């Protein structure tokens, strides 16, 4: 991210902290405004320039059974309608919370990046029975971590609870690949609803920053932290950011060539200039070199 864009991002995040709510441009918003009469509009109703937003999709089918029911709702008292009413499907597999969700994907167009700030939405219980909960996860860590925790919805239709989830962490900045959001939800029994409206991703759409060689953690600095990532992923095909050989999913092993890229770039920053540092450049450990030798022998054996 350039210094100008970084300054802009910091300014609106600072404003968010002062105002109690995250700010930023709308990257994508799902307001469920009708396109076809009586049909749930699953497409984004607002999309920023240089962004592609996918449709809201159901959770996958499990053992031939759908896990969720997503329907268009009107005439139930909300100030803005239609909206999305989500419920569990009537199958035993929907008793497992991990199976019950809907999702959508937002992606920058080629040559652009997303610097995200917030996921916001309105939610309410469709009735009085509790608990009815939501749990937000993303593809940045393969849906392993909840951004919200499992949250019980406090209000009943037609009174929404506004939700704001902070996306200002490093893992949501400089995104040049698609990001998928999963909205897990759960109700005591099937056919009980949670109502959603104005599901919104806020942030900045910017021209993508050039890759910084050796910056393996994406923080726009080449330093000892990147060496640690190289050492810990040595011999694997993990994704090393911006190094050329392993800048994405690759069949190439992370090896001494990746160390050489890091070493030659040590001290560089996102501006392309070498930063002042008194930190010594670590050499590959004997364990790491031994690991490289074993990997090399394995590759040699595979060719004979």
Secondary structure as GFF3:
##gff-version 3
##sequence-region A 1 304
A	DSSP	alpha_helix	3	19	.	.	.	ID=ss1
A	DSSP	beta_strand	25	30	.	.	.	ID=ss2
A	DSSP	beta_strand	46	47	.	.	.	ID=ss3
A	DSSP	beta_strand	51	53	.	.	.	ID=ss4
A	DSSP	beta_strand	57	58	.	.	.	ID=ss5
A	DSSP	beta_strand	68	73	.	.	.	ID=ss6
A	DSSP	beta_strand	83	88	.	.	.	ID=ss7
A	DSSP	three_ten_helix	92	95	.	.	.	ID=ss8
A	DSSP	three_ten_helix	97	99	.	.	.	ID=ss9
A	DSSP	beta_strand	101	108	.	.	.	ID=ss10
A	DSSP	beta_strand	112	125	.	.	.	ID=ss11
A	DSSP	beta_strand	133	138	.	.	.	ID=ss12
A	DSSP	three_ten_helix	139	141	.	.	.	ID=ss13
A	DSSP	beta_strand	151	152	.	.	.	ID=ss14
A	DSSP	beta_strand	161	166	.	.	.	ID=ss15
A	DSSP	three_ten_helix	170	172	.	.	.	ID=ss16
A	DSSP	beta_strand	179	186	.	.	.	ID=ss17
A	DSSP	beta_strand	193	207	.	.	.	ID=ss18
A	DSSP	alpha_helix	224	233	.	.	.	ID=ss19
A	DSSP	alpha_helix	256	265	.	.	.	ID=ss20
A	DSSP	alpha_helix	286	302	.	.	.	ID=ss21
###
